[in-house]
Amino acid sequence: MTASAIFAHFQSDMNSKTCISCEKDLTSEDIGFHKKMVNRGAEEFMCIDCLCEYFGIPREKADEMIENFRRMGCVLFN
């Protein structure tokens, strides 16, 4: 599967998804971070703020991690 096909599939997965913890509407970044940190095959997701609380890390650290994943070419954050 090509990177663009994976990205298209990933984008279609985010239609009307909400955080399983706080019920906030999720962004593609929320879903990508959950897949990267918890389970790439997940079908239910937590938002970045709830994941930060769960893992005990500050939001700024999560933002740094996401930027690093982007720079490394991770298809979850294109």
N, C-alpha and C positions, 0 to 999 in steps of 0.2 A: 504494500500500500504506500503510495507516495505521501510526502509531507502535506501537500495541498488536499489530498483526499482525507487524511487524518484530521486536518484542521476543519474541513467542511463537516465531517462527521461530528467532531467536537462541538462546533458551532450549533449544529442541529440539536445536540443533546441539551443545550442550555435553555431551550424554549420553556418558559413558565416554570422554572425551578425555584424553590425556596429553601432557605436554610432549615435543616432538620432540628436545629436548636432554638433559633430566635424567629424563624419564619420570614426573615427579610428576603426580598427578591434578590436572586444571585446574579452576579456578573460573570462573564467568561473568565475573568481573573480569579474570582472566588472558586469556581469549579476547577480551574487549572491548578490552583494551589492545593485544593483538597486532593485532587488526583495525584499530584506530585508528592504530597506529604503523607497521605493515608493509604490510598489504594487506587491505582490507575484504572481499574475496572469498576470503580464505584458507580452506583446509579442514584444514590442519595448523597447530599453534600451539606457541609457546614460552610458558612461565610468565613472570610479571612479573620474577622474580629473574634468570632467564636472559636476558630482553630487556634488563634493566638492565646486566648484564655485557656483552652484545653491543654496546649503545650507549654504554657507559662512563659511565653515570649512576648516582647513588646511589638506593637504593630509596625514600628519603624524597622525592626529586624526582619519581619515578614516582607516588607516592601523592598528591603535590600536583597533578600533572597530571591524574590521574583525578578528583580532587575538582573541579578546574576544568572538566573535560569534563562532569561531572554538573551543575554549576551552569549551564552553557551549554545544558543540555537534550539532550546527546548520547544517542541511544537505545541505544547500546552499553553504557551504564552506568546504566540505570534500575533 
